Amino acid sequence: MQRTATRRILIGLTSHDDLGGVRKTGYYLPEVAHPWKVFTAAGYTVDLASVAGGEPPVDGADLNDPVQREYTEDVEMAAKTLATPRFADVRAADYDAILFAGGHGTMWDFPNDSDLARVAVEIYSAGGVLAAVCHGPAALVGLYGADGRPVVEGKQVAAFTNAEEAAVGLADVVPFLLQSRLESLGATHTSAPNFEPHTITDGHLVTGQNPASAKDVAAAVLAVLNG
């Protein structure tokens, strides 16, 4: 059945702020701001949701980046950021796509949130786009279809690589290696050299490797939505 387009896209955010006792973390601002810019320029409304609701913790902000600065100064998005709904309070039918932004916090709270999984699977199963960038694919490891099989099984995906995790010195800090976990679920992980942009589309699943991929992931989401 053809879904009815809503012209709305949901960006999912982590609520976890502790990077294994090393430092504070959260969602990675450029992985929200750059997709927001792409989506709104195409006429879509962007909403936010987070695991715990309220104002989620932010990481990686660089206000010398004009897109990040524009995002933080946007009155509508500032209000949405201060009062994000929990995934439990989100109606999947309201959205054409969901994009899970990264940031290391996702590795702790995305995989085990049943409400996040419900929203993502409902959007995807109805023909919407399921997307994630960098550590955002941590959301995918907890997603299972009606047949009980992992959503990523047999799919090509991109995510922050084991090599990139080692390069930033956090391979022994994160609760699991994202590339390895996705592969253990039957996904085929694809990648570019460390920190180079890389995005892959497999049907209605769009994933990107790292922060440099965020803009391209958003463009790929629109390409799928536009058929």
The 8 nearest C-alpha neighbors of each residue, nearest first, counted from 0:
[[1, 2, 125, 126, 3, 124, 127, 4],
 [2, 0, 3, 126, 125, 4, 127, 124],
 [3, 1, 4, 125, 0, 126, 127, 95],
 [2, 4, 5, 1, 95, 92, 93, 94],
 [5, 3, 6, 95, 2, 94, 7, 93],
 [4, 6, 7, 94, 95, 93, 3, 92],
 [7, 5, 43, 4, 44, 95, 8, 94],
 [6, 8, 44, 94, 5, 43, 45, 95],
 [9, 7, 96, 45, 94, 95, 97, 44],
 [8, 10, 97, 46, 47, 45, 98, 96],
 [11, 9, 98, 47, 99, 97, 46, 48],
 [10, 12, 99, 48, 49, 47, 98, 100],
 [13, 11, 49, 26, 100, 48, 99, 10],
 [12, 14, 105, 15, 26, 49, 104, 50],
 [13, 15, 55, 50, 51, 49, 56, 16],
 [16, 14, 104, 13, 25, 17, 108, 107],
 [15, 17, 24, 25, 23, 104, 56, 14],
 [18, 16, 23, 24, 19, 20, 15, 22],
 [19, 17, 22, 20, 21, 24, 23, 16],
 [18, 20, 21, 17, 172, 173, 22, 174],
 [19, 21, 18, 22, 17, 23, 172, 16],
 [22, 20, 19, 18, 23, 17, 172, 24],
 [23, 21, 18, 20, 17, 24, 19, 16],
 [22, 24, 17, 16, 18, 25, 21, 20],
 [23, 25, 16, 58, 18, 17, 104, 103],
 [26, 24, 56, 57, 104, 16, 58, 102],
 [27, 25, 102, 57, 58, 13, 101, 12],
 [26, 28, 102, 58, 59, 30, 101, 29],
 [27, 29, 31, 60, 30, 59, 32, 26],
 [30, 28, 32, 31, 33, 27, 67, 60],
 [31, 29, 213, 28, 100, 27, 32, 210],
 [32, 30, 29, 28, 34, 33, 35, 100],
 [31, 33, 29, 35, 67, 70, 34, 30],
 [32, 34, 36, 214, 35, 31, 29, 30],
 [35, 33, 217, 37, 36, 214, 32, 31],
 [36, 34, 32, 38, 33, 37, 39, 31],
 [35, 37, 33, 34, 39, 38, 40, 32],
 [38, 36, 34, 40, 35, 39, 217, 33],
 [37, 39, 35, 41, 43, 40, 36, 34],
 [40, 38, 43, 42, 41, 36, 37, 35],
 [39, 41, 37, 38, 42, 36, 43, 35],
 [42, 40, 38, 39, 43, 37, 221, 36],
 [41, 43, 39, 40, 38, 44, 6, 7],
 [44, 42, 39, 6, 38, 7, 41, 45],
 [43, 45, 7, 39, 8, 6, 46, 42],
 [46, 44, 8, 9, 7, 43, 35, 47],
 [47, 45, 9, 10, 8, 44, 48, 79],
 [46, 48, 10, 9, 83, 11, 79, 45],
 [49, 47, 83, 84, 11, 85, 86, 12],
 [50, 48, 12, 52, 85, 13, 51, 11],
 [49, 51, 85, 14, 52, 13, 86, 12],
 [52, 50, 85, 49, 14, 53, 55, 84],
 [53, 51, 85, 84, 83, 49, 50, 54],
 [52, 54, 82, 83, 81, 55, 84, 51],
 [53, 55, 81, 82, 80, 83, 52, 56],
 [54, 56, 14, 53, 57, 13, 49, 52],
 [57, 55, 25, 16, 14, 26, 54, 58],
 [56, 58, 25, 26, 27, 28, 55, 24],
 [59, 57, 27, 25, 24, 26, 60, 28],
 [58, 60, 27, 28, 61, 57, 29, 26],
 [61, 59, 28, 58, 62, 29, 27, 67],
 [62, 60, 63, 64, 59, 67, 68, 29],
 [61, 63, 68, 64, 67, 60, 65, 66],
 [62, 64, 61, 65, 68, 67, 66, 60],
 [63, 65, 62, 67, 66, 61, 68, 29],
 [66, 64, 68, 67, 69, 63, 62, 70],
 [67, 65, 69, 68, 64, 70, 32, 33],
 [68, 66, 70, 32, 64, 69, 65, 62],
 [67, 69, 62, 65, 71, 66, 70, 72],
 [70, 68, 66, 72, 67, 71, 65, 73],
 [69, 71, 67, 73, 68, 72, 32, 66],
 [70, 72, 68, 69, 73, 67, 77, 76],
 [71, 73, 69, 70, 74, 68, 77, 76],
 [74, 72, 70, 76, 71, 75, 77, 69],
 [75, 73, 77, 76, 72, 78, 71, 70],
 [74, 76, 78, 77, 73, 79, 80, 72],
 [77, 75, 79, 78, 73, 74, 80, 70],
 [76, 78, 74, 80, 75, 79, 73, 71],
 [77, 79, 75, 81, 76, 80, 74, 82],
 [78, 80, 76, 82, 77, 81, 83, 75],
 [81, 79, 77, 78, 82, 83, 54, 76],
 [82, 80, 54, 78, 79, 53, 83, 77],
 [83, 81, 53, 79, 80, 54, 84, 78],
 [82, 84, 53, 52, 48, 80, 79, 47],
 [85, 83, 52, 48, 88, 49, 86, 82],
 [84, 86, 52, 87, 49, 50, 88, 51],
 [85, 87, 89, 115, 88, 114, 48, 50],
 [86, 88, 114, 85, 89, 115, 84, 118],
 [87, 89, 86, 85, 84, 90, 114, 48],
 [90, 88, 86, 87, 91, 85, 84, 118],
 [91, 89, 92, 93, 88, 118, 94, 87],
 [90, 92, 118, 93, 122, 94, 121, 89],
 [91, 93, 94, 90, 122, 121, 95, 125],
 [94, 92, 91, 90, 5, 7, 95, 89],
 [95, 93, 7, 8, 96, 92, 91, 5],
 [94, 96, 127, 8, 7, 5, 4, 6],
 [97, 95, 128, 8, 127, 94, 129, 9],
 [96, 98, 9, 129, 10, 8, 130, 128],
 [99, 97, 130, 10, 131, 11, 100, 9],
 [98, 100, 131, 11, 135, 10, 130, 12],
 [101, 99, 135, 30, 132, 12, 131, 31],
 [102, 100, 135, 134, 133, 27, 26, 132],
 [101, 103, 26, 27, 104, 25, 134, 105],
 [102, 104, 105, 106, 134, 24, 25, 101],
 [105, 103, 15, 25, 106, 102, 107, 13],
 [106, 104, 13, 109, 103, 107, 108, 102],
 [107, 105, 104, 137, 103, 108, 109, 174],
 [106, 108, 105, 104, 109, 15, 174, 110],
 [107, 109, 105, 110, 106, 111, 15, 112],
 [108, 110, 138, 105, 112, 111, 137, 107],
 [111, 109, 141, 138, 140, 137, 108, 112],
 [110, 112, 109, 113, 108, 141, 107, 116],
 [113, 111, 115, 114, 109, 110, 116, 108],
 [112, 114, 116, 115, 111, 117, 141, 110],
 [115, 113, 87, 117, 116, 86, 112, 118],
 [114, 116, 86, 112, 118, 113, 117, 119],
 [117, 115, 113, 119, 114, 142, 118, 120],
 [116, 118, 114, 120, 115, 119, 121, 113],
 [119, 117, 91, 121, 115, 116, 120, 122],
 [120, 118, 116, 122, 121, 117, 123, 115],
 [119, 121, 123, 117, 122, 118, 124, 116],
 [120, 122, 124, 118, 123, 119, 117, 91],
 [123, 121, 127, 119, 125, 120, 91, 124],
 [124, 122, 127, 120, 126, 125, 121, 129],
 [123, 125, 121, 126, 122, 120, 127, 144],
 [126, 124, 122, 123, 127, 121, 2, 0],
 [127, 125, 123, 124, 2, 122, 128, 203],
 [126, 128, 123, 95, 122, 96, 125, 129],
 [127, 129, 96, 203, 123, 204, 130, 97],
 [128, 130, 204, 97, 123, 96, 203, 205],
 [131, 129, 98, 205, 206, 204, 97, 99],
 [130, 132, 99, 135, 206, 136, 98, 100],
 [131, 133, 207, 135, 206, 100, 101, 208],
 [132, 134, 209, 159, 208, 158, 101, 135],
 [135, 133, 101, 136, 137, 159, 102, 132],
 [134, 136, 101, 99, 100, 131, 132, 137],
 [137, 135, 138, 139, 131, 134, 158, 132],
 [138, 136, 135, 139, 140, 106, 134, 110],
 [137, 139, 109, 136, 110, 140, 141, 135],
 [140, 138, 136, 142, 137, 141, 151, 110],
 [139, 141, 138, 137, 142, 110, 181, 136],
 [142, 140, 110, 139, 138, 111, 116, 143],
 [143, 141, 139, 116, 150, 140, 149, 120],
 [144, 142, 149, 150, 148, 147, 141, 145],
 [143, 145, 146, 147, 148, 150, 149, 142],
 [144, 146, 147, 143, 148, 120, 124, 150],
 [147, 145, 144, 148, 143, 149, 150, 142],
 [148, 146, 144, 145, 143, 149, 150, 142],
 [147, 149, 143, 146, 144, 150, 152, 145],
 [150, 148, 143, 152, 151, 142, 144, 184],
 [149, 151, 143, 152, 142, 144, 148, 139],
 [152, 150, 154, 186, 149, 153, 185, 184],
 [153, 151, 185, 186, 149, 154, 150, 184],
 [152, 154, 186, 185, 151, 187, 155, 150],
 [155, 153, 186, 151, 152, 187, 156, 201],
 [154, 156, 187, 188, 186, 201, 189, 153],
 [157, 155, 188, 206, 189, 187, 154, 199],
 [156, 158, 208, 207, 206, 189, 188, 190],
 [157, 159, 208, 133, 207, 160, 136, 134],
 [160, 158, 133, 208, 209, 134, 163, 178],
 [159, 161, 163, 162, 178, 158, 164, 177],
 [160, 162, 164, 163, 178, 176, 165, 159],
 [161, 163, 165, 160, 164, 166, 193, 159],
 [162, 164, 166, 160, 165, 161, 193, 167],
 [165, 163, 161, 170, 167, 166, 162, 169],
 [164, 166, 170, 168, 162, 163, 167, 169],
 [165, 167, 163, 168, 164, 162, 169, 193],
 [168, 166, 164, 165, 169, 163, 170, 162],
 [169, 167, 165, 166, 170, 164, 171, 172],
 [168, 170, 172, 171, 164, 167, 165, 173],
 [171, 169, 165, 164, 172, 168, 173, 176],
 [170, 172, 169, 173, 168, 174, 165, 175],
 [173, 171, 169, 170, 19, 174, 18, 21],
 [172, 174, 175, 171, 170, 169, 19, 106],
 [175, 173, 172, 106, 107, 176, 171, 19],
 [176, 174, 173, 177, 180, 106, 179, 170],
 [177, 175, 179, 178, 161, 180, 170, 173],
 [176, 178, 180, 179, 175, 181, 137, 159],
 [179, 177, 181, 160, 180, 176, 161, 182],
 [178, 180, 182, 176, 177, 181, 183, 161],
 [181, 179, 183, 177, 182, 178, 176, 184],
 [182, 180, 184, 178, 183, 179, 186, 177],
 [181, 183, 186, 179, 185, 184, 180, 187],
 [182, 184, 180, 181, 185, 179, 186, 178],
 [185, 183, 181, 182, 186, 152, 149, 180],
 [186, 184, 152, 182, 183, 153, 151, 187],
 [187, 185, 182, 152, 154, 153, 151, 181],
 [186, 188, 155, 154, 182, 156, 189, 185],
 [187, 189, 156, 157, 155, 186, 182, 178],
 [190, 188, 157, 156, 187, 155, 191, 199],
 [191, 189, 157, 197, 192, 188, 208, 160],
 [190, 192, 197, 195, 193, 196, 189, 194],
 [193, 191, 195, 194, 190, 196, 197, 163],
 [192, 194, 195, 163, 191, 162, 160, 166],
 [195, 193, 209, 192, 196, 211, 163, 210],
 [194, 196, 193, 192, 191, 197, 211, 209],
 [197, 195, 212, 211, 194, 209, 208, 198],
 [196, 198, 208, 212, 207, 191, 190, 195],
 [199, 197, 207, 206, 216, 212, 208, 157],
 [198, 200, 206, 205, 156, 157, 207, 201],
 [201, 199, 205, 204, 202, 206, 198, 219],
 [202, 200, 204, 155, 203, 205, 154, 199],
 [201, 203, 204, 200, 205, 223, 128, 154],
 [202, 204, 128, 201, 129, 205, 223, 127],
 [203, 205, 129, 201, 202, 130, 200, 128],
 [206, 204, 200, 130, 199, 129, 201, 203],
 [205, 207, 131, 157, 130, 132, 199, 198],
 [208, 206, 198, 132, 157, 212, 158, 197],
 [207, 209, 158, 133, 159, 157, 197, 132],
 [208, 210, 133, 212, 211, 159, 207, 132],
 [211, 209, 212, 213, 30, 133, 29, 132],
 [210, 212, 196, 209, 213, 195, 194, 214],
 [211, 213, 196, 210, 215, 207, 209, 197],
 [214, 212, 216, 30, 210, 215, 211, 132],
 [213, 215, 217, 33, 34, 216, 212, 218],
 [214, 216, 218, 212, 217, 213, 219, 198],
 [217, 215, 219, 213, 218, 214, 207, 198],
 [216, 218, 34, 220, 214, 219, 215, 37],
 [217, 219, 215, 221, 220, 216, 222, 214],
 [218, 220, 222, 216, 221, 217, 215, 223],
 [221, 219, 217, 223, 222, 218, 216, 224],
 [220, 222, 224, 218, 219, 223, 225, 217],
 [221, 223, 219, 225, 220, 224, 218, 226],
 [224, 222, 226, 220, 225, 221, 219, 203],
 [225, 223, 221, 226, 222, 220, 128, 127],
 [224, 226, 222, 223, 221, 220, 219, 218],
 [225, 223, 224, 222, 221, 220, 203, 202]]
